[in-house]
Amino acid sequence: MSELRPGAVAEPAGIKPASLGPRVLTAVLYGIVVLGALLLGPLATGVAFGVMAGWAAAEFFSIVRREARQPNEFFGVVAAGVMPVAAALWGLAGLSAVVTALFAASLFWHVAFTRVRTADTAETIFGALYTGFLLGYLVLVRELHGGLVISLALVVSVWCSDMSAFFFGSLFGRHRLAPSISPKKSVEGFLAGMVACVAVWAVLPLVAVPGVVWPHVPMWLALVTGFAVSVSSVIGDLAESRFK
């Protein structure tokens, strides 16, 4: 079968029950951990995200090693795991301190051992920032005024976008979004996911829960945020597929 180009027409893949079960189970378990951590507070969020970041960094470095790179996994995994915790304990200053320490340690490693290539050092720093810094930043969002609602909206909207894109794309997707990177993603699924994501954010200006610090978000900002989150999540997903 010839490779499909972006915009090419193909038959919908359909939903395969055998692949649906593990996907749903993973999403449920992941959801319990993340939502539970967010509800418990910034420190619980930092610890949970720290474990996730360290795990993700280890996976990233295993992928990098298949391309004959030799990153410093110890520096990268430790830094990634500590970033969300530091953000929870000391805010932006703590997160910045860990990033600074990562750069300093990586550069010292690069200078002290001449066999270390520039690409190895770059992969070490990037892997930690890609996994730990981004999750650490979400911890900072959790600490904002109304941060619980904002962080929950962010997580829930991404999940809704992902699931809507999966189901709608499987049933109706005909035009491939990025066939050379992720052949199963479709334009139809992407649009369905965007609608779902924007819909979640559109609820924020319309609802207020007694006893919960609710952010004051104008409708136009909620819609723009939903659009930005949807596009960003798809780009992140494609980037992850590209790394693999």
MARRO-77745 format. One record per residue (C-alpha): z, y, x; residue number from 1; residue in one letter; chain. Coordinates in Angstrom, 3 decimals. Layout:
# MARRO-77745
@z=Z&y=Y&x=X&nr=NUM&rest=A&kette=A .
...
END
This chain:
# MARRO-77745
@z=0.000&y=0.000&x=0.000&nr=1&rest=M&kette=A .
@z=-0.938&y=3.392&x=1.389&nr=2&rest=S&kette=A .
@z=1.826&y=5.919&x=1.962&nr=3&rest=E&kette=A .
@z=2.275&y=8.378&x=-0.874&nr=4&rest=L&kette=A .
@z=2.000&y=12.054&x=-0.146&nr=5&rest=R&kette=A .
@z=4.325&y=14.670&x=-1.674&nr=6&rest=P&kette=A .
@z=3.168&y=15.223&x=-5.238&nr=7&rest=G&kette=A .
@z=1.341&y=11.888&x=-5.394&nr=8&rest=A&kette=A .
@z=1.589&y=9.925&x=-8.646&nr=9&rest=V&kette=A .
@z=3.325&y=6.557&x=-8.734&nr=10&rest=A&kette=A .
@z=4.810&y=4.253&x=-11.329&nr=11&rest=E&kette=A .
@z=8.515&y=4.770&x=-12.119&nr=12&rest=P&kette=A .
@z=10.646&y=2.377&x=-10.106&nr=13&rest=A&kette=A .
@z=12.891&y=1.437&x=-13.018&nr=14&rest=G&kette=A .
@z=16.603&y=0.692&x=-12.869&nr=15&rest=I&kette=A .
@z=17.513&y=-2.582&x=-11.182&nr=16&rest=K&kette=A .
@z=20.892&y=-3.903&x=-12.428&nr=17&rest=P&kette=A .
@z=21.513&y=-5.721&x=-9.141&nr=18&rest=A&kette=A .
@z=21.464&y=-2.446&x=-7.195&nr=19&rest=S&kette=A .
@z=23.219&y=-0.434&x=-9.904&nr=20&rest=L&kette=A .
@z=26.562&y=-2.276&x=-9.748&nr=21&rest=G&kette=A .
@z=27.443&y=-1.509&x=-6.105&nr=22&rest=P&kette=A .
@z=26.263&y=2.079&x=-6.529&nr=23&rest=R&kette=A .
@z=28.510&y=2.666&x=-9.545&nr=24&rest=V&kette=A .
@z=31.488&y=0.904&x=-7.937&nr=25&rest=L&kette=A .
@z=31.162&y=2.986&x=-4.776&nr=26&rest=T&kette=A .
@z=30.884&y=6.185&x=-6.810&nr=27&rest=A&kette=A .
@z=33.978&y=5.307&x=-8.865&nr=28&rest=V&kette=A .
@z=36.130&y=4.476&x=-5.837&nr=29&rest=L&kette=A .
@z=34.918&y=7.556&x=-3.986&nr=30&rest=Y&kette=A .
@z=35.567&y=9.661&x=-7.067&nr=31&rest=G&kette=A .
@z=39.131&y=8.408&x=-7.461&nr=32&rest=I&kette=A .
@z=39.967&y=9.260&x=-3.853&nr=33&rest=V&kette=A .
@z=38.304&y=12.690&x=-3.813&nr=34&rest=V&kette=A .
@z=39.470&y=13.857&x=-7.234&nr=35&rest=L&kette=A .
@z=42.972&y=12.552&x=-6.604&nr=36&rest=G&kette=A .
@z=43.160&y=14.383&x=-3.282&nr=37&rest=A&kette=A .
@z=41.887&y=17.638&x=-4.783&nr=38&rest=L&kette=A .
@z=44.430&y=17.453&x=-7.600&nr=39&rest=L&kette=A .
@z=47.314&y=16.733&x=-5.212&nr=40&rest=L&kette=A .
@z=46.650&y=19.855&x=-3.154&nr=41&rest=G&kette=A .
@z=45.106&y=21.180&x=0.072&nr=42&rest=P&kette=A .
@z=47.089&y=18.957&x=2.445&nr=43&rest=L&kette=A .
@z=46.208&y=15.762&x=0.583&nr=44&rest=A&kette=A .
@z=42.613&y=16.975&x=0.467&nr=45&rest=T&kette=A .
@z=42.656&y=17.626&x=4.210&nr=46&rest=G&kette=A .
@z=44.044&y=14.185&x=5.029&nr=47&rest=V&kette=A .
@z=41.617&y=12.354&x=2.732&nr=48&rest=A&kette=A .
@z=38.656&y=14.359&x=3.976&nr=49&rest=F&kette=A .
@z=39.810&y=13.858&x=7.567&nr=50&rest=G&kette=A .
@z=39.602&y=10.088&x=7.145&nr=51&rest=V&kette=A .
@z=36.174&y=10.420&x=5.531&nr=52&rest=M&kette=A .
@z=34.953&y=12.762&x=8.259&nr=53&rest=A&kette=A .
@z=36.090&y=10.459&x=11.056&nr=54&rest=G&kette=A .
@z=34.433&y=7.507&x=9.364&nr=55&rest=W&kette=A .
@z=31.216&y=9.465&x=8.785&nr=56&rest=A&kette=A .
@z=31.180&y=10.691&x=12.392&nr=57&rest=A&kette=A .
@z=31.535&y=7.127&x=13.683&nr=58&rest=A&kette=A .
@z=28.593&y=6.083&x=11.507&nr=59&rest=E&kette=A .
@z=26.537&y=9.046&x=12.712&nr=60&rest=F&kette=A .
@z=27.179&y=8.195&x=16.357&nr=61&rest=F&kette=A .
@z=26.228&y=4.560&x=15.773&nr=62&rest=S&kette=A .
@z=22.889&y=5.792&x=14.424&nr=63&rest=I&kette=A .
@z=22.442&y=8.107&x=17.399&nr=64&rest=V&kette=A .
@z=23.095&y=5.284&x=19.857&nr=65&rest=R&kette=A .
@z=20.154&y=3.368&x=18.426&nr=66&rest=R&kette=A .
@z=17.985&y=6.203&x=19.755&nr=67&rest=E&kette=A .
@z=19.316&y=5.668&x=23.299&nr=68&rest=A&kette=A .
@z=21.718&y=8.621&x=23.089&nr=69&rest=R&kette=A .
@z=25.187&y=8.381&x=24.611&nr=70&rest=Q&kette=A .
@z=27.456&y=10.848&x=22.771&nr=71&rest=P&kette=A .
@z=31.169&y=11.034&x=23.454&nr=72&rest=N&kette=A .
@z=32.317&y=9.209&x=20.343&nr=73&rest=E&kette=A .
@z=35.995&y=9.757&x=21.096&nr=74&rest=F&kette=A .
@z=35.651&y=13.545&x=21.193&nr=75&rest=F&kette=A .
@z=33.359&y=13.595&x=18.178&nr=76&rest=G&kette=A .
@z=35.312&y=11.272&x=15.895&nr=77&rest=V&kette=A .
@z=38.695&y=12.812&x=16.732&nr=78&rest=V&kette=A .
@z=37.414&y=16.367&x=16.247&nr=79&rest=A&kette=A .
@z=35.721&y=15.472&x=12.965&nr=80&rest=A&kette=A .
@z=38.863&y=13.818&x=11.638&nr=81&rest=G&kette=A .
@z=41.157&y=16.656&x=12.687&nr=82&rest=V&kette=A .
@z=39.038&y=19.535&x=11.323&nr=83&rest=M&kette=A .
@z=39.862&y=19.065&x=7.607&nr=84&rest=P&kette=A .
@z=43.557&y=18.539&x=8.380&nr=85&rest=V&kette=A .
@z=43.665&y=21.666&x=10.561&nr=86&rest=A&kette=A .
@z=41.944&y=23.621&x=7.791&nr=87&rest=A&kette=A .
@z=44.603&y=22.457&x=5.326&nr=88&rest=A&kette=A .
@z=47.498&y=23.332&x=7.625&nr=89&rest=L&kette=A .
@z=46.318&y=26.559&x=9.268&nr=90&rest=W&kette=A .
@z=43.272&y=27.684&x=7.305&nr=91&rest=G&kette=A .
@z=40.199&y=29.117&x=8.986&nr=92&rest=L&kette=A .
@z=42.138&y=29.744&x=12.209&nr=93&rest=A&kette=A .
@z=43.008&y=26.051&x=12.480&nr=94&rest=G&kette=A .
@z=39.461&y=24.951&x=11.765&nr=95&rest=L&kette=A .
@z=38.102&y=27.428&x=14.322&nr=96&rest=S&kette=A .
@z=40.609&y=26.241&x=16.923&nr=97&rest=A&kette=A .
@z=39.443&y=22.636&x=16.607&nr=98&rest=V&kette=A .
@z=35.797&y=23.699&x=16.864&nr=99&rest=V&kette=A .
@z=36.611&y=25.706&x=19.993&nr=100&rest=T&kette=A .
@z=38.471&y=22.753&x=21.510&nr=101&rest=A&kette=A .
@z=35.508&y=20.491&x=20.730&nr=102&rest=L&kette=A .
@z=33.101&y=22.820&x=22.528&nr=103&rest=F&kette=A .
@z=35.435&y=23.180&x=25.509&nr=104&rest=A&kette=A .
@z=36.052&y=19.436&x=25.850&nr=105&rest=A&kette=A .
@z=32.366&y=18.586&x=25.435&nr=106&rest=S&kette=A .
@z=31.276&y=21.138&x=28.035&nr=107&rest=L&kette=A .
@z=33.935&y=19.902&x=30.470&nr=108&rest=F&kette=A .
@z=32.674&y=16.354&x=29.934&nr=109&rest=W&kette=A .
@z=29.110&y=17.533&x=30.514&nr=110&rest=H&kette=A .
@z=30.032&y=19.281&x=33.787&nr=111&rest=V&kette=A .
@z=32.390&y=16.602&x=35.116&nr=112&rest=A&kette=A .
@z=29.985&y=13.685&x=34.684&nr=113&rest=F&kette=A .
@z=26.474&y=14.335&x=35.946&nr=114&rest=T&kette=A .
@z=25.102&y=11.257&x=34.194&nr=115&rest=R&kette=A .
@z=25.776&y=12.953&x=30.850&nr=116&rest=V&kette=A .
@z=22.572&y=14.404&x=29.449&nr=117&rest=R&kette=A .
@z=22.311&y=17.642&x=27.526&nr=118&rest=T&kette=A .
@z=21.223&y=15.663&x=24.469&nr=119&rest=A&kette=A .
@z=24.411&y=13.571&x=24.666&nr=120&rest=D&kette=A .
@z=26.600&y=16.672&x=24.652&nr=121&rest=T&kette=A .
@z=24.593&y=18.257&x=21.850&nr=122&rest=A&kette=A .
@z=24.833&y=15.108&x=19.722&nr=123&rest=E&kette=A .
@z=28.590&y=14.980&x=20.286&nr=124&rest=T&kette=A .
@z=29.097&y=18.534&x=19.054&nr=125&rest=I&kette=A .
@z=26.602&y=18.305&x=16.206&nr=126&rest=F&kette=A .
@z=27.975&y=15.014&x=14.902&nr=127&rest=G&kette=A .
@z=31.504&y=16.403&x=14.659&nr=128&rest=A&kette=A .
@z=30.380&y=19.664&x=13.032&nr=129&rest=L&kette=A .
@z=28.020&y=17.896&x=10.620&nr=130&rest=Y&kette=A .
@z=30.789&y=15.656&x=9.302&nr=131&rest=T&kette=A .
@z=34.114&y=17.364&x=9.996&nr=132&rest=G&kette=A .
@z=33.359&y=21.081&x=9.762&nr=133&rest=F&kette=A .
@z=31.592&y=20.873&x=6.403&nr=134&rest=L&kette=A .
@z=34.400&y=18.858&x=4.826&nr=135&rest=L&kette=A .
@z=36.904&y=21.185&x=6.471&nr=136&rest=G&kette=A .
@z=35.183&y=24.116&x=4.816&nr=137&rest=Y&kette=A .
@z=35.596&y=22.441&x=1.438&nr=138&rest=L&kette=A .
@z=39.330&y=22.288&x=2.162&nr=139&rest=V&kette=A .
@z=39.228&y=26.076&x=2.647&nr=140&rest=L&kette=A .
@z=37.528&y=26.396&x=-0.736&nr=141&rest=V&kette=A .
@z=40.349&y=24.340&x=-2.261&nr=142&rest=R&kette=A .
@z=42.854&y=26.884&x=-0.903&nr=143&rest=E&kette=A .
@z=41.176&y=29.861&x=-2.616&nr=144&rest=L&kette=A .
@z=42.505&y=31.532&x=-5.758&nr=145&rest=H&kette=A .
@z=41.149&y=29.204&x=-8.428&nr=146&rest=G&kette=A .
@z=40.092&y=26.870&x=-5.640&nr=147&rest=G&kette=A .
@z=41.026&y=23.715&x=-7.536&nr=148&rest=L&kette=A .
@z=38.531&y=24.492&x=-10.288&nr=149&rest=V&kette=A .
@z=35.839&y=25.635&x=-7.846&nr=150&rest=I&kette=A .
@z=36.172&y=22.560&x=-5.625&nr=151&rest=S&kette=A .
@z=36.217&y=20.237&x=-8.643&nr=152&rest=L&kette=A .
@z=33.124&y=21.956&x=-10.029&nr=153&rest=A&kette=A .
@z=31.415&y=21.552&x=-6.671&nr=154&rest=L&kette=A .
@z=32.182&y=17.838&x=-6.404&nr=155&rest=V&kette=A .
@z=31.510&y=17.010&x=-10.064&nr=156&rest=V&kette=A .
@z=28.248&y=18.977&x=-10.126&nr=157&rest=S&kette=A .
@z=26.953&y=17.127&x=-7.064&nr=158&rest=V&kette=A .
@z=27.841&y=13.785&x=-8.636&nr=159&rest=W&kette=A .
@z=26.192&y=14.739&x=-11.923&nr=160&rest=C&kette=A .
@z=23.125&y=15.905&x=-10.037&nr=161&rest=S&kette=A .
@z=22.941&y=12.689&x=-8.032&nr=162&rest=D&kette=A .
@z=23.401&y=10.371&x=-11.011&nr=163&rest=M&kette=A .
@z=21.005&y=12.337&x=-13.239&nr=164&rest=S&kette=A .
@z=18.380&y=12.319&x=-10.512&nr=165&rest=A&kette=A .
@z=18.856&y=8.578&x=-10.001&nr=166&rest=F&kette=A .
@z=18.633&y=7.532&x=-13.656&nr=167&rest=F&kette=A .
@z=15.967&y=10.019&x=-14.765&nr=168&rest=F&kette=A .
@z=13.922&y=9.478&x=-11.621&nr=169&rest=G&kette=A .
@z=14.131&y=5.688&x=-11.951&nr=170&rest=S&kette=A .
@z=12.926&y=5.815&x=-15.550&nr=171&rest=L&kette=A .
@z=10.430&y=8.669&x=-15.479&nr=172&rest=F&kette=A .
@z=9.774&y=9.596&x=-11.850&nr=173&rest=G&kette=A .
@z=6.092&y=9.575&x=-10.919&nr=174&rest=R&kette=A .
@z=5.696&y=12.306&x=-8.315&nr=175&rest=H&kette=A .
@z=7.374&y=11.522&x=-5.009&nr=176&rest=R&kette=A .
@z=9.463&y=14.322&x=-3.528&nr=177&rest=L&kette=A .
@z=9.525&y=13.261&x=0.138&nr=178&rest=A&kette=A .
@z=7.875&y=9.838&x=0.442&nr=179&rest=P&kette=A .
@z=7.965&y=9.684&x=4.230&nr=180&rest=S&kette=A .
@z=11.743&y=10.256&x=4.259&nr=181&rest=I&kette=A .
@z=13.080&y=8.840&x=0.989&nr=182&rest=S&kette=A .
@z=10.343&y=7.081&x=-1.013&nr=183&rest=P&kette=A .
@z=12.494&y=6.579&x=-4.116&nr=184&rest=K&kette=A .
@z=13.201&y=10.266&x=-4.706&nr=185&rest=K&kette=A .
@z=10.956&y=11.911&x=-7.270&nr=186&rest=S&kette=A .
@z=10.229&y=15.461&x=-8.354&nr=187&rest=V&kette=A .
@z=11.235&y=14.517&x=-11.898&nr=188&rest=E&kette=A .
@z=14.575&y=13.195&x=-10.682&nr=189&rest=G&kette=A .
@z=15.129&y=16.311&x=-8.595&nr=190&rest=F&kette=A .
@z=14.527&y=18.573&x=-11.597&nr=191&rest=L&kette=A .
@z=16.820&y=16.482&x=-13.811&nr=192&rest=A&kette=A .
@z=19.523&y=16.662&x=-11.171&nr=193&rest=G&kette=A .
@z=19.116&y=20.417&x=-10.906&nr=194&rest=M&kette=A .
@z=19.511&y=20.847&x=-14.667&nr=195&rest=V&kette=A .
@z=22.669&y=18.712&x=-14.649&nr=196&rest=A&kette=A .
@z=24.148&y=20.602&x=-11.707&nr=197&rest=C&kette=A .
@z=23.446&y=24.027&x=-13.209&nr=198&rest=V&kette=A .
@z=24.870&y=22.853&x=-16.550&nr=199&rest=A&kette=A .
@z=28.192&y=21.959&x=-14.920&nr=200&rest=V&kette=A .
@z=28.478&y=25.385&x=-13.308&nr=201&rest=W&kette=A .
@z=27.428&y=27.114&x=-16.536&nr=202&rest=A&kette=A .
@z=30.593&y=25.764&x=-18.155&nr=203&rest=V&kette=A .
@z=32.890&y=27.752&x=-15.829&nr=204&rest=L&kette=A .
@z=32.432&y=31.186&x=-17.469&nr=205&rest=P&kette=A .
@z=32.832&y=29.650&x=-20.942&nr=206&rest=L&kette=A .
@z=36.017&y=27.614&x=-20.529&nr=207&rest=V&kette=A .
@z=39.606&y=28.373&x=-19.602&nr=208&rest=A&kette=A .
@z=42.397&y=25.801&x=-19.436&nr=209&rest=V&kette=A .
@z=45.944&y=27.064&x=-20.132&nr=210&rest=P&kette=A .
@z=48.218&y=26.702&x=-17.138&nr=211&rest=G&kette=A .
@z=45.330&y=26.367&x=-14.684&nr=212&rest=V&kette=A .
@z=44.294&y=29.193&x=-12.365&nr=213&rest=V&kette=A .
@z=40.719&y=29.719&x=-13.505&nr=214&rest=W&kette=A .
@z=38.181&y=31.633&x=-11.395&nr=215&rest=P&kette=A .
@z=36.467&y=34.582&x=-13.026&nr=216&rest=H&kette=A .
@z=32.801&y=33.776&x=-12.477&nr=217&rest=V&kette=A .
@z=30.053&y=35.733&x=-14.265&nr=218&rest=P&kette=A .
@z=27.353&y=33.605&x=-15.853&nr=219&rest=M&kette=A .
@z=24.588&y=34.786&x=-13.526&nr=220&rest=W&kette=A .
@z=26.650&y=33.809&x=-10.476&nr=221&rest=L&kette=A .
@z=27.501&y=30.429&x=-11.992&nr=222&rest=A&kette=A .
@z=23.811&y=29.695&x=-12.594&nr=223&rest=L&kette=A .
@z=22.797&y=30.816&x=-9.104&nr=224&rest=V&kette=A .
@z=25.598&y=28.733&x=-7.596&nr=225&rest=T&kette=A .
@z=24.525&y=25.669&x=-9.572&nr=226&rest=G&kette=A .
@z=20.955&y=26.087&x=-8.359&nr=227&rest=F&kette=A .
@z=22.082&y=26.552&x=-4.746&nr=228&rest=A&kette=A .
@z=24.423&y=23.547&x=-4.872&nr=229&rest=V&kette=A .
@z=21.683&y=21.359&x=-6.344&nr=230&rest=S&kette=A .
@z=19.106&y=22.291&x=-3.713&nr=231&rest=V&kette=A .
@z=21.648&y=22.034&x=-0.898&nr=232&rest=S&kette=A .
@z=22.770&y=18.573&x=-1.984&nr=233&rest=S&kette=A .
@z=19.193&y=17.294&x=-2.040&nr=234&rest=V&kette=A .
@z=18.468&y=18.778&x=1.389&nr=235&rest=I&kette=A .
@z=21.651&y=17.182&x=2.701&nr=236&rest=G&kette=A .
@z=20.699&y=13.834&x=1.195&nr=237&rest=D&kette=A .
@z=17.218&y=14.005&x=2.716&nr=238&rest=L&kette=A .
@z=18.689&y=15.005&x=6.071&nr=239&rest=A&kette=A .
@z=20.978&y=11.969&x=5.965&nr=240&rest=E&kette=A .
@z=17.999&y=9.734&x=5.174&nr=241&rest=S&kette=A .
@z=16.074&y=11.354&x=8.012&nr=242&rest=R&kette=A .
@z=18.903&y=10.623&x=10.459&nr=243&rest=F&kette=A .
@z=18.889&y=6.980&x=9.431&nr=244&rest=K&kette=A .
END
